[in-house]
Amino acid sequence: MENYSDQMAGVDEVGRGALFGPVVAAAVILADATIQQLLDQGMTDSKQLPPQQRLSLSQLIRKQAVAYQIGMASVYEIDRLNILQASLLAMQRSVLRLAIAPECCLVDGNQKIPQLPMPQTAIIKGDQSEPAIAAASILAKVWRDQLIIRLDQRYPGYHLASNKGYGSVKHRQALQDLGPTRQHRLSFAPCQVRTLFG
């Protein structure tokens, strides 16, 4: 008989509050046998981990997970749908792309993911209480951070490598000085600035 967690995916998203870049989600299925090892390595909510530990845990999770997948929703989709619906879309994509279909999903937050073919449970602060959600939060955070660092080279001046697209003082000042790029979320108030060229 299979372990319960072998059939269960944890799902989380990152980047909901950022001004720049996509919202990114991850879905992860962990075997019971590997959960304790990951917890012993310090696996928890990605926001509570220093970057280097997050990165090493991300590599360990990818190596040991039964299955994992990343999904995202673009800036265009965020502006068109709103950030909540885009976040749910990113999470839906991550689950539906899993190589192994889970029998159920544990979803971080208070919203269920629309149009999933399996049962799901929404858990507030699930990334602090459910190992599979914590693993998903780490994979999504590391993947998105690495993407934003690469985009920093394409869109210099916004200090993206350090702020990861969030609204730091320097980022907001750059929006005033340079105007938004095509990767800024124009539906977010701080991005609704006039460029120097009208």
Backbone as JSON Lines, residues from 0, in Angstrom:
{"i":0,"aa":"M","n":[0.84,-1.19,0.0],"ca":[0.0,0.0,0.0],"c":[0.87,1.24,0.0]}
{"i":1,"aa":"E","n":[0.54,2.22,-0.81],"ca":[1.34,3.43,-0.91],"c":[1.11,4.32,0.31]}
{"i":2,"aa":"N","n":[2.14,5.11,0.63],"ca":[1.97,6.1,1.68],"c":[1.04,7.2,1.21]}
{"i":3,"aa":"Y","n":[0.32,7.77,2.17],"ca":[-0.65,8.82,1.82],"c":[0.03,9.99,1.11]}
{"i":4,"aa":"S","n":[1.2,10.41,1.6],"ca":[1.83,11.59,1.02],"c":[2.33,11.33,-0.39]}
{"i":5,"aa":"D","n":[2.55,10.05,-0.75],"ca":[2.97,9.75,-2.12],"c":[1.89,10.11,-3.14]}
{"i":6,"aa":"Q","n":[0.67,10.3,-2.66],"ca":[-0.43,10.62,-3.55],"c":[-0.91,12.06,-3.4]}
{"i":7,"aa":"M","n":[-0.2,12.84,-2.6],"ca":[-0.67,14.17,-2.23],"c":[0.34,15.22,-2.69]}
{"i":8,"aa":"A","n":[-0.14,16.26,-3.34],"ca":[0.73,17.35,-3.78],"c":[0.55,18.57,-2.88]}
{"i":9,"aa":"G","n":[1.65,19.19,-2.53],"ca":[1.62,20.5,-1.89],"c":[1.78,21.57,-2.95]}
{"i":10,"aa":"V","n":[1.04,22.66,-2.83],"ca":[1.04,23.71,-3.85],"c":[1.18,25.08,-3.18]}
{"i":11,"aa":"D","n":[2.06,25.91,-3.72],"ca":[2.22,27.27,-3.19],"c":[2.67,28.18,-4.32]}
{"i":12,"aa":"E","n":[2.51,29.48,-4.1],"ca":[2.94,30.47,-5.1],"c":[3.79,31.54,-4.44]}
{"i":13,"aa":"V","n":[4.58,32.23,-5.26],"ca":[5.37,33.37,-4.79],"c":[5.26,34.5,-5.8]}
{"i":14,"aa":"G","n":[5.5,35.7,-5.32],"ca":[5.51,36.86,-6.2],"c":[4.19,37.59,-6.28]}
{"i":15,"aa":"R","n":[3.26,37.26,-5.41],"ca":[1.94,37.89,-5.5],"c":[2.03,39.4,-5.26]}
{"i":16,"aa":"G","n":[2.89,39.81,-4.35],"ca":[2.96,41.23,-4.0],"c":[4.0,42.03,-4.77]}
{"i":17,"aa":"A","n":[4.69,41.38,-5.72],"ca":[5.74,42.08,-6.47],"c":[5.13,43.06,-7.47]}
{"i":18,"aa":"L","n":[5.95,44.02,-7.89],"ca":[5.54,44.99,-8.91],"c":[5.98,44.55,-10.31]}
{"i":19,"aa":"F","n":[6.9,43.6,-10.36],"ca":[7.58,43.24,-11.62],"c":[7.61,41.73,-11.74]}
{"i":20,"aa":"G","n":[7.39,41.24,-12.95],"ca":[7.59,39.82,-13.25],"c":[6.37,38.97,-12.97]}
{"i":21,"aa":"P","n":[6.44,37.7,-13.39],"ca":[5.3,36.8,-13.26],"c":[5.07,36.37,-11.82]}
{"i":22,"aa":"V","n":[3.9,35.81,-11.57],"ca":[3.67,35.07,-10.34],"c":[3.96,33.61,-10.64]}
{"i":23,"aa":"V","n":[4.66,32.95,-9.73],"ca":[5.2,31.6,-9.97],"c":[4.69,30.66,-8.89]}
{"i":24,"aa":"A","n":[4.27,29.48,-9.31],"ca":[3.8,28.46,-8.37],"c":[4.58,27.17,-8.56]}
{"i":25,"aa":"A","n":[4.55,26.35,-7.53],"ca":[5.13,25.01,-7.62],"c":[4.18,24.01,-7.0]}
{"i":26,"aa":"A","n":[4.17,22.79,-7.55],"ca":[3.46,21.65,-6.97],"c":[4.48,20.55,-6.73]}
{"i":27,"aa":"V","n":[4.44,19.96,-5.56],"ca":[5.45,18.96,-5.17],"c":[4.76,17.77,-4.52]}
{"i":28,"aa":"I","n":[5.16,16.57,-4.93],"ca":[4.74,15.34,-4.26],"c":[5.98,14.76,-3.58]}
{"i":29,"aa":"L","n":[5.89,14.55,-2.27],"ca":[7.01,13.99,-1.5],"c":[6.63,12.61,-0.98]}
{"i":30,"aa":"A","n":[7.59,11.71,-0.96],"ca":[7.39,10.41,-0.3],"c":[7.59,10.58,1.19]}
{"i":31,"aa":"D","n":[6.81,9.81,1.97],"ca":[6.94,9.87,3.42],"c":[8.4,9.67,3.85]}
{"i":32,"aa":"A","n":[9.09,8.77,3.16],"ca":[10.45,8.41,3.58],"c":[11.42,9.59,3.5]}
{"i":33,"aa":"T","n":[11.13,10.57,2.65],"ca":[12.08,11.68,2.49],"c":[11.68,12.91,3.31]}
{"i":34,"aa":"I","n":[10.45,12.96,3.81],"ca":[9.99,14.18,4.49],"c":[10.84,14.5,5.71]}
{"i":35,"aa":"Q","n":[11.09,13.49,6.55],"ca":[11.85,13.76,7.77],"c":[13.27,14.23,7.45]}
{"i":36,"aa":"Q","n":[13.87,13.65,6.42],"ca":[15.22,14.1,6.04],"c":[15.22,15.56,5.63]}
{"i":37,"aa":"L","n":[14.2,15.96,4.87],"ca":[14.11,17.36,4.45],"c":[13.86,18.28,5.64]}
{"i":38,"aa":"L","n":[13.01,17.84,6.56],"ca":[12.76,18.64,7.77],"c":[14.03,18.76,8.61]}
{"i":39,"aa":"D","n":[14.81,17.68,8.67],"ca":[16.08,17.72,9.42],"c":[17.06,18.71,8.79]}
{"i":40,"aa":"Q","n":[16.93,18.93,7.48],"ca":[17.79,19.91,6.79],"c":[17.26,21.34,6.93]}
{"i":41,"aa":"G","n":[16.14,21.49,7.66],"ca":[15.63,22.83,7.92],"c":[14.5,23.28,7.02]}
{"i":42,"aa":"M","n":[13.9,22.34,6.27],"ca":[12.83,22.75,5.36],"c":[11.66,23.37,6.11]}
{"i":43,"aa":"T","n":[11.28,24.58,5.7],"ca":[10.13,25.28,6.26],"c":[9.68,26.3,5.23]}
{"i":44,"aa":"D","n":[8.76,27.16,5.61],"ca":[8.31,28.25,4.75],"c":[9.51,28.98,4.15]}
{"i":45,"aa":"S","n":[9.53,29.13,2.84],"ca":[10.69,29.71,2.15],"c":[11.03,31.11,2.66]}
{"i":46,"aa":"K","n":[10.04,31.86,3.12],"ca":[10.29,33.25,3.57],"c":[11.13,33.27,4.84]}
{"i":47,"aa":"Q","n":[11.18,32.14,5.55],"ca":[11.93,32.09,6.81],"c":[13.36,31.58,6.63]}
{"i":48,"aa":"L","n":[13.75,31.3,5.4],"ca":[15.06,30.71,5.15],"c":[16.01,31.71,4.5]}
{"i":49,"aa":"P","n":[17.29,31.69,4.88],"ca":[18.28,32.51,4.16],"c":[18.49,31.97,2.76]}
{"i":50,"aa":"P","n":[18.89,32.82,1.81],"ca":[18.97,32.41,0.39],"c":[19.8,31.16,0.14]}
{"i":51,"aa":"Q","n":[20.94,31.01,0.81],"ca":[21.8,29.86,0.52],"c":[21.16,28.56,0.97]}
{"i":52,"aa":"Q","n":[20.5,28.6,2.13],"ca":[19.82,27.39,2.6],"c":[18.64,27.05,1.71]}
{"i":53,"aa":"R","n":[17.93,28.1,1.25],"ca":[16.82,27.88,0.31],"c":[17.3,27.17,-0.95]}
{"i":54,"aa":"L","n":[18.45,27.63,-1.46],"ca":[18.99,27.06,-2.69],"c":[19.38,25.6,-2.48]}
{"i":55,"aa":"S","n":[20.06,25.29,-1.39],"ca":[20.48,23.9,-1.17],"c":[19.27,23.0,-0.92]}
{"i":56,"aa":"L","n":[18.26,23.51,-0.22],"ca":[17.04,22.74,-0.02],"c":[16.3,22.52,-1.34]}
{"i":57,"aa":"S","n":[16.31,23.53,-2.18],"ca":[15.67,23.42,-3.49],"c":[16.3,22.28,-4.29]}
{"i":58,"aa":"Q","n":[17.62,22.2,-4.26],"ca":[18.31,21.13,-4.99],"c":[17.98,19.76,-4.41]}
{"i":59,"aa":"L","n":[17.89,19.69,-3.08],"ca":[17.57,18.43,-2.4],"c":[16.13,18.0,-2.72]}
{"i":60,"aa":"I","n":[15.21,18.96,-2.7],"ca":[13.8,18.65,-2.99],"c":[13.66,18.13,-4.43]}
{"i":61,"aa":"R","n":[14.32,18.8,-5.37],"ca":[14.24,18.36,-6.77],"c":[14.78,16.94,-6.94]}
{"i":62,"aa":"K","n":[15.81,16.62,-6.19],"ca":[16.43,15.29,-6.29],"c":[15.54,14.22,-5.66]}
{"i":63,"aa":"Q","n":[14.84,14.55,-4.59],"ca":[14.16,13.53,-3.81],"c":[12.64,13.48,-4.03]}
{"i":64,"aa":"A","n":[12.07,14.5,-4.64],"ca":[10.61,14.52,-4.82],"c":[10.15,13.39,-5.72]}
{"i":65,"aa":"V","n":[8.97,12.85,-5.44],"ca":[8.33,11.9,-6.34],"c":[8.03,12.58,-7.67]}
{"i":66,"aa":"A","n":[7.56,13.81,-7.58],"ca":[7.3,14.64,-8.76],"c":[7.24,16.09,-8.32]}
{"i":67,"aa":"Y","n":[7.62,16.99,-9.23],"ca":[7.45,18.43,-8.97],"c":[7.28,19.13,-10.29]}
{"i":68,"aa":"Q","n":[6.67,20.31,-10.25],"ca":[6.49,21.09,-11.47],"c":[6.29,22.55,-11.11]}
{"i":69,"aa":"I","n":[6.75,23.42,-12.01],"ca":[6.58,24.86,-11.88],"c":[5.48,25.31,-12.83]}
{"i":70,"aa":"G","n":[4.67,26.26,-12.39],"ca":[3.69,26.91,-13.27],"c":[3.77,28.41,-13.04]}
{"i":71,"aa":"M","n":[3.43,29.18,-14.03],"ca":[3.46,30.63,-13.8],"c":[2.36,31.32,-14.59]}
{"i":72,"aa":"A","n":[2.07,32.55,-14.18],"ca":[1.16,33.41,-14.93],"c":[1.91,34.7,-15.23]}
{"i":73,"aa":"S","n":[1.8,35.14,-16.46],"ca":[2.59,36.27,-16.94],"c":[2.05,37.6,-16.42]}
{"i":74,"aa":"V","n":[2.86,38.63,-16.6],"ca":[2.43,39.98,-16.24],"c":[1.16,40.36,-17.0]}
{"i":75,"aa":"Y","n":[1.09,39.97,-18.27],"ca":[-0.11,40.25,-19.06],"c":[-1.33,39.6,-18.42]}
{"i":76,"aa":"E","n":[-1.18,38.34,-17.98],"ca":[-2.31,37.65,-17.34],"c":[-2.66,38.27,-16.0]}
{"i":77,"aa":"I","n":[-1.65,38.71,-15.25],"ca":[-1.91,39.38,-13.97],"c":[-2.74,40.65,-14.19]}
{"i":78,"aa":"D","n":[-2.34,41.45,-15.18],"ca":[-3.05,42.7,-15.45],"c":[-4.45,42.44,-16.01]}
{"i":79,"aa":"R","n":[-4.61,41.35,-16.75],"ca":[-5.9,41.07,-17.38],"c":[-6.88,40.42,-16.39]}
{"i":80,"aa":"L","n":[-6.38,39.51,-15.55],"ca":[-7.26,38.71,-14.69],"c":[-7.41,39.28,-13.29]}
{"i":81,"aa":"N","n":[-6.39,39.87,-12.75],"ca":[-6.12,40.35,-11.39],"c":[-5.16,39.36,-10.73]}
{"i":82,"aa":"I","n":[-4.48,39.8,-9.69],"ca":[-3.38,39.01,-9.14],"c":[-3.88,37.73,-8.47]}
{"i":83,"aa":"L","n":[-5.04,37.76,-7.83],"ca":[-5.54,36.54,-7.2],"c":[-5.82,35.47,-8.24]}
{"i":84,"aa":"Q","n":[-6.56,35.82,-9.28],"ca":[-6.9,34.84,-10.31],"c":[-5.65,34.35,-11.05]}
{"i":85,"aa":"A","n":[-4.69,35.23,-11.26],"ca":[-3.45,34.83,-11.92],"c":[-2.66,33.87,-11.02]}
{"i":86,"aa":"S","n":[-2.66,34.12,-9.71],"ca":[-1.97,33.22,-8.78],"c":[-2.6,31.84,-8.8]}
{"i":87,"aa":"L","n":[-3.93,31.78,-8.81],"ca":[-4.63,30.5,-8.87],"c":[-4.36,29.79,-10.19]}
{"i":88,"aa":"L","n":[-4.25,30.56,-11.28],"ca":[-3.94,29.98,-12.59],"c":[-2.54,29.37,-12.59]}
{"i":89,"aa":"A","n":[-1.57,30.08,-12.0],"ca":[-0.21,29.54,-11.92],"c":[-0.19,28.24,-11.12]}
{"i":90,"aa":"M","n":[-0.94,28.21,-10.02],"ca":[-0.99,27.0,-9.2],"c":[-1.67,25.86,-9.97]}
{"i":91,"aa":"Q","n":[-2.76,26.17,-10.66],"ca":[-3.43,25.15,-11.48],"c":[-2.47,24.56,-12.51]}
{"i":92,"aa":"R","n":[-1.72,25.42,-13.18],"ca":[-0.77,24.94,-14.19],"c":[0.28,24.03,-13.58]}
{"i":93,"aa":"S","n":[0.77,24.38,-12.39],"ca":[1.81,23.54,-11.77],"c":[1.27,22.15,-11.45]}
{"i":94,"aa":"V","n":[0.03,22.07,-10.96],"ca":[-0.55,20.77,-10.62],"c":[-0.81,19.94,-11.88]}
{"i":95,"aa":"L","n":[-1.39,20.56,-12.89],"ca":[-1.78,19.82,-14.09],"c":[-0.56,19.35,-14.89]}
{"i":96,"aa":"R","n":[0.6,19.96,-14.66],"ca":[1.82,19.54,-15.37],"c":[2.58,18.42,-14.66]}
{"i":97,"aa":"L","n":[2.15,18.05,-13.46],"ca":[2.86,16.98,-12.75],"c":[2.85,15.69,-13.57]}
{"i":98,"aa":"A","n":[3.98,15.0,-13.58],"ca":[4.08,13.74,-14.32],"c":[3.21,12.66,-13.68]}
{"i":99,"aa":"I","n":[2.97,12.77,-12.38],"ca":[2.11,11.84,-11.66],"c":[0.93,12.64,-11.14]}
{"i":100,"aa":"A","n":[-0.28,12.24,-11.48],"ca":[-1.45,12.98,-11.01],"c":[-1.68,12.65,-9.53]}
{"i":101,"aa":"P","n":[-1.68,13.66,-8.67],"ca":[-1.93,13.4,-7.25],"c":[-3.4,13.07,-7.0]}
{"i":102,"aa":"E","n":[-3.64,12.35,-5.9],"ca":[-5.03,12.05,-5.55],"c":[-5.69,13.23,-4.85]}
{"i":103,"aa":"C","n":[-4.86,14.09,-4.23],"ca":[-5.41,15.29,-3.61],"c":[-4.31,16.35,-3.53]}
{"i":104,"aa":"C","n":[-4.7,17.58,-3.29],"ca":[-3.76,18.7,-3.18],"c":[-3.97,19.44,-1.87]}
{"i":105,"aa":"L","n":[-2.86,19.85,-1.27],"ca":[-2.88,20.79,-0.15],"c":[-2.39,22.12,-0.69]}
{"i":106,"aa":"V","n":[-3.23,23.15,-0.55],"ca":[-2.96,24.44,-1.18],"c":[-2.72,25.49,-0.1]}
{"i":107,"aa":"D","n":[-1.62,26.23,-0.22],"ca":[-1.36,27.29,0.76],"c":[-2.35,28.43,0.57]}
{"i":108,"aa":"G","n":[-2.9,28.92,1.67],"ca":[-3.8,30.07,1.62],"c":[-5.24,29.67,1.92]}
{"i":109,"aa":"N","n":[-6.17,30.56,1.57],"ca":[-7.58,30.32,1.89],"c":[-8.44,30.13,0.65]}
{"i":110,"aa":"Q","n":[-7.79,29.95,-0.52],"ca":[-8.54,29.79,-1.77],"c":[-8.21,28.45,-2.4]}
{"i":111,"aa":"K","n":[-9.25,27.77,-2.87],"ca":[-9.01,26.56,-3.65],"c":[-8.72,26.91,-5.1]}
{"i":112,"aa":"I","n":[-8.04,26.01,-5.78],"ca":[-7.65,26.23,-7.17],"c":[-8.8,25.8,-8.07]}
{"i":113,"aa":"P","n":[-9.25,26.68,-8.98],"ca":[-10.37,26.31,-9.86],"c":[-9.99,25.19,-10.84]}
{"i":114,"aa":"Q","n":[-10.98,24.38,-11.16],"ca":[-10.91,23.41,-12.26],"c":[-9.77,22.4,-12.11]}
{"i":115,"aa":"L","n":[-9.6,21.91,-10.9],"ca":[-8.7,20.77,-10.71],"c":[-9.54,19.5,-10.64]}
{"i":116,"aa":"P","n":[-9.03,18.4,-11.21],"ca":[-9.82,17.16,-11.26],"c":[-9.75,16.35,-9.97]}
{"i":117,"aa":"M","n":[-8.99,16.82,-8.96],"ca":[-8.86,16.04,-7.73],"c":[-9.28,16.9,-6.52]}
{"i":118,"aa":"P","n":[-9.63,16.27,-5.4],"ca":[-9.98,17.04,-4.2],"c":[-8.79,17.88,-3.72]}
{"i":119,"aa":"Q","n":[-9.11,18.94,-3.01],"ca":[-8.05,19.8,-2.48],"c":[-8.5,20.44,-1.18]}
{"i":120,"aa":"T","n":[-7.52,20.81,-0.38],"ca":[-7.76,21.5,0.88],"c":[-6.9,22.74,0.92]}
{"i":121,"aa":"A","n":[-7.51,23.89,1.18],"ca":[-6.77,25.14,1.35],"c":[-6.39,25.27,2.83]}
{"i":122,"aa":"I","n":[-5.13,25.59,3.08],"ca":[-4.62,25.66,4.45],"c":[-3.92,27.0,4.65]}
{"i":123,"aa":"I","n":[-4.47,27.84,5.5],"ca":[-3.83,29.13,5.79],"c":[-2.51,28.87,6.51]}
{"i":124,"aa":"K","n":[-1.45,29.54,6.04],"ca":[-0.08,29.33,6.54],"c":[0.33,27.86,6.42]}
{"i":125,"aa":"G","n":[-0.15,27.23,5.37],"ca":[0.19,25.82,5.13],"c":[1.68,25.6,4.92]}
{"i":126,"aa":"D","n":[2.38,26.65,4.44],"ca":[3.83,26.5,4.22],"c":[4.58,26.36,5.53]}
{"i":127,"aa":"Q","n":[3.93,26.66,6.66],"ca":[4.57,26.49,7.96],"c":[4.16,25.19,8.65]}
{"i":128,"aa":"S","n":[3.11,24.52,8.14],"ca":[2.61,23.33,8.84],"c":[2.64,22.06,7.99]}
{"i":129,"aa":"E","n":[2.69,22.19,6.67],"ca":[2.65,21.02,5.79],"c":[3.94,20.92,4.99]}
{"i":130,"aa":"P","n":[4.71,19.83,5.16],"ca":[6.0,19.72,4.47],"c":[5.91,19.86,2.96]}
{"i":131,"aa":"A","n":[4.89,19.28,2.33],"ca":[4.8,19.35,0.86],"c":[4.57,20.78,0.39]}
{"i":132,"aa":"I","n":[3.81,21.57,1.18],"ca":[3.6,22.99,0.82],"c":[4.89,23.77,1.04]}
{"i":133,"aa":"A","n":[5.6,23.48,2.13],"ca":[6.89,24.14,2.37],"c":[7.85,23.87,1.22]}
{"i":134,"aa":"A","n":[7.87,22.62,0.75],"ca":[8.74,22.27,-0.37],"c":[8.34,23.05,-1.62]}
{"i":135,"aa":"A","n":[7.04,23.18,-1.87],"ca":[6.57,23.94,-3.02],"c":[6.95,25.4,-2.91]}
{"i":136,"aa":"S","n":[6.86,25.95,-1.7],"ca":[7.21,27.37,-1.52],"c":[8.68,27.61,-1.82]}
{"i":137,"aa":"I","n":[9.53,26.66,-1.45],"ca":[10.97,26.79,-1.69],"c":[11.27,26.7,-3.18]}
{"i":138,"aa":"L","n":[10.7,25.71,-3.87],"ca":[10.97,25.57,-5.31],"c":[10.49,26.8,-6.08]}
{"i":139,"aa":"A","n":[9.29,27.28,-5.75],"ca":[8.75,28.44,-6.46],"c":[9.59,29.68,-6.21]}
{"i":140,"aa":"K","n":[10.0,29.89,-4.96],"ca":[10.78,31.07,-4.59],"c":[12.14,31.07,-5.29]}
{"i":141,"aa":"V","n":[12.84,29.95,-5.25],"ca":[14.17,29.87,-5.87],"c":[14.05,30.05,-7.38]}
{"i":142,"aa":"W","n":[13.06,29.4,-8.01],"ca":[12.9,29.52,-9.46],"c":[12.6,30.96,-9.84]}
{"i":143,"aa":"R","n":[11.69,31.61,-9.11],"ca":[11.33,32.99,-9.46],"c":[12.49,33.95,-9.21]}
{"i":144,"aa":"D","n":[13.18,33.78,-8.09],"ca":[14.32,34.66,-7.8],"c":[15.37,34.57,-8.9]}
{"i":145,"aa":"Q","n":[15.66,33.35,-9.35],"ca":[16.67,33.18,-10.4],"c":[16.21,33.84,-11.71]}
{"i":146,"aa":"L","n":[14.91,33.74,-12.0],"ca":[14.38,34.4,-13.2],"c":[14.53,35.92,-13.09]}
{"i":147,"aa":"I","n":[14.18,36.49,-11.94],"ca":[14.25,37.95,-11.78],"c":[15.7,38.43,-11.85]}
{"i":148,"aa":"I","n":[16.63,37.65,-11.3],"ca":[18.05,38.03,-11.39],"c":[18.49,38.07,-12.86]}
{"i":149,"aa":"R","n":[18.03,37.1,-13.67],"ca":[18.36,37.15,-15.1],"c":[17.71,38.36,-15.77]}
{"i":150,"aa":"L","n":[16.48,38.68,-15.41],"ca":[15.78,39.82,-16.02],"c":[16.41,41.15,-15.61]}
{"i":151,"aa":"D","n":[17.11,41.16,-14.47],"ca":[17.79,42.38,-14.04],"c":[18.81,42.83,-15.09]}
{"i":152,"aa":"Q","n":[19.4,41.88,-15.8],"ca":[20.39,42.23,-16.83],"c":[19.7,42.82,-18.05]}
{"i":153,"aa":"R","n":[18.46,42.4,-18.3],"ca":[17.72,42.92,-19.44],"c":[17.09,44.29,-19.14]}
{"i":154,"aa":"Y","n":[16.75,44.49,-17.87],"ca":[16.1,45.74,-17.46],"c":[16.9,46.38,-16.33]}
{"i":155,"aa":"P","n":[18.07,46.95,-16.65],"ca":[18.9,47.53,-15.6],"c":[18.27,48.81,-15.04]}
{"i":156,"aa":"G","n":[18.71,49.16,-13.85],"ca":[18.27,50.42,-13.24],"c":[17.19,50.28,-12.2]}
{"i":157,"aa":"Y","n":[16.56,49.09,-12.13],"ca":[15.46,48.89,-11.18],"c":[15.89,48.1,-9.93]}
{"i":158,"aa":"H","n":[17.18,47.73,-9.88],"ca":[17.74,47.01,-8.72],"c":[17.01,45.68,-8.48]}
{"i":159,"aa":"L","n":[16.66,45.0,-9.57],"ca":[15.84,43.8,-9.46],"c":[16.58,42.65,-8.79]}
{"i":160,"aa":"A","n":[17.88,42.56,-8.98],"ca":[18.63,41.46,-8.38],"c":[18.53,41.49,-6.86]}
{"i":161,"aa":"S","n":[18.41,42.68,-6.3],"ca":[18.32,42.77,-4.83],"c":[16.87,42.78,-4.35]}
{"i":162,"aa":"N","n":[15.95,43.41,-5.1],"ca":[14.57,43.5,-4.59],"c":[13.65,42.4,-5.12]}
{"i":163,"aa":"K","n":[14.13,41.62,-6.1],"ca":[13.36,40.5,-6.69],"c":[12.01,40.95,-7.25]}
{"i":164,"aa":"G","n":[11.93,42.22,-7.64],"ca":[10.7,42.71,-8.24],"c":[9.72,43.32,-7.27]}
{"i":165,"aa":"Y","n":[10.04,43.27,-5.99],"ca":[9.16,43.88,-4.99],"c":[9.41,45.39,-4.9]}
{"i":166,"aa":"G","n":[8.51,46.08,-4.23],"ca":[8.51,47.55,-4.26],"c":[9.43,48.21,-3.26]}
{"i":167,"aa":"S","n":[10.71,47.96,-3.37],"ca":[11.68,48.63,-2.5],"c":[11.73,50.12,-2.82]}
{"i":168,"aa":"V","n":[12.35,50.88,-1.96],"ca":[12.48,52.33,-2.18],"c":[13.18,52.61,-3.5]}
{"i":169,"aa":"K","n":[14.28,51.91,-3.76],"ca":[15.04,52.13,-5.0],"c":[14.22,51.72,-6.23]}
{"i":170,"aa":"H","n":[13.45,50.66,-6.11],"ca":[12.62,50.21,-7.22],"c":[11.55,51.25,-7.54]}
{"i":171,"aa":"R","n":[10.89,51.74,-6.51],"ca":[9.83,52.74,-6.71],"c":[10.41,54.04,-7.29]}
{"i":172,"aa":"Q","n":[11.62,54.4,-6.83],"ca":[12.24,55.61,-7.37],"c":[12.6,55.41,-8.84]}
{"i":173,"aa":"A","n":[13.07,54.21,-9.19],"ca":[13.4,53.93,-10.59],"c":[12.15,53.99,-11.46]}
{"i":174,"aa":"L","n":[11.02,53.54,-10.94],"ca":[9.77,53.66,-11.69],"c":[9.44,55.12,-11.98]}
{"i":175,"aa":"Q","n":[9.67,55.98,-10.99],"ca":[9.44,57.41,-11.2],"c":[10.4,57.98,-12.24]}
{"i":176,"aa":"D","n":[11.65,57.54,-12.16],"ca":[12.69,58.12,-13.04],"c":[12.66,57.52,-14.44]}
{"i":177,"aa":"L","n":[12.44,56.23,-14.55],"ca":[12.58,55.52,-15.82],"c":[11.25,55.11,-16.44]}
{"i":178,"aa":"G","n":[10.2,55.07,-15.62],"ca":[8.92,54.55,-16.1],"c":[8.91,53.04,-16.05]}
{"i":179,"aa":"P","n":[7.76,52.42,-16.28],"ca":[7.65,50.96,-16.21],"c":[8.19,50.27,-17.47]}
{"i":180,"aa":"T","n":[8.63,49.02,-17.29],"ca":[9.02,48.18,-18.42],"c":[7.84,47.31,-18.82]}
{"i":181,"aa":"R","n":[8.03,46.49,-19.82],"ca":[6.95,45.58,-20.25],"c":[6.73,44.47,-19.24]}
{"i":182,"aa":"Q","n":[7.65,44.31,-18.28],"ca":[7.48,43.28,-17.25],"c":[6.93,43.84,-15.94]}
{"i":183,"aa":"H","n":[6.59,45.13,-15.93],"ca":[5.95,45.71,-14.74],"c":[4.44,45.49,-14.8]}
{"i":184,"aa":"R","n":[3.85,45.32,-13.64],"ca":[2.4,45.08,-13.54],"c":[1.67,46.41,-13.53]}
{"i":185,"aa":"L","n":[1.14,46.79,-14.67],"ca":[0.55,48.11,-14.8],"c":[-0.76,48.25,-14.04]}
{"i":186,"aa":"S","n":[-1.35,47.13,-13.62],"ca":[-2.55,47.2,-12.8],"c":[-2.23,47.51,-11.34]}
{"i":187,"aa":"F","n":[-0.94,47.49,-10.99],"ca":[-0.52,47.82,-9.62],"c":[-0.21,49.32,-9.56]}
{"i":188,"aa":"A","n":[-0.76,49.99,-8.55],"ca":[-0.68,51.45,-8.47],"c":[0.74,52.02,-8.6]}
{"i":189,"aa":"P","n":[1.77,51.45,-7.94],"ca":[3.1,52.06,-8.06],"c":[3.66,52.05,-9.48]}
{"i":190,"aa":"C","n":[3.11,51.19,-10.34],"ca":[3.6,51.1,-11.73],"c":[2.86,52.07,-12.65]}
{"i":191,"aa":"Q","n":[1.85,52.73,-12.13],"ca":[1.04,53.63,-12.96],"c":[1.64,55.04,-12.92]}
{"i":192,"aa":"V","n":[2.85,55.13,-13.42],"ca":[3.56,56.42,-13.45],"c":[3.78,56.81,-14.9]}
{"i":193,"aa":"R","n":[3.87,58.08,-15.13],"ca":[4.15,58.55,-16.5],"c":[5.64,58.41,-16.76]}
{"i":194,"aa":"T","n":[5.99,57.99,-17.94],"ca":[7.4,57.9,-18.29],"c":[7.91,59.31,-18.59]}
{"i":195,"aa":"L","n":[9.21,59.42,-18.7],"ca":[9.83,60.72,-19.0],"c":[9.44,61.22,-20.37]}
{"i":196,"aa":"F","n":[8.94,60.27,-21.2],"ca":[8.63,60.63,-22.58],"c":[7.12,60.73,-22.82]}
{"i":197,"aa":"G","n":[6.37,60.92,-21.71],"ca":[4.94,61.17,-21.83],"c":[4.11,59.92,-21.79]}
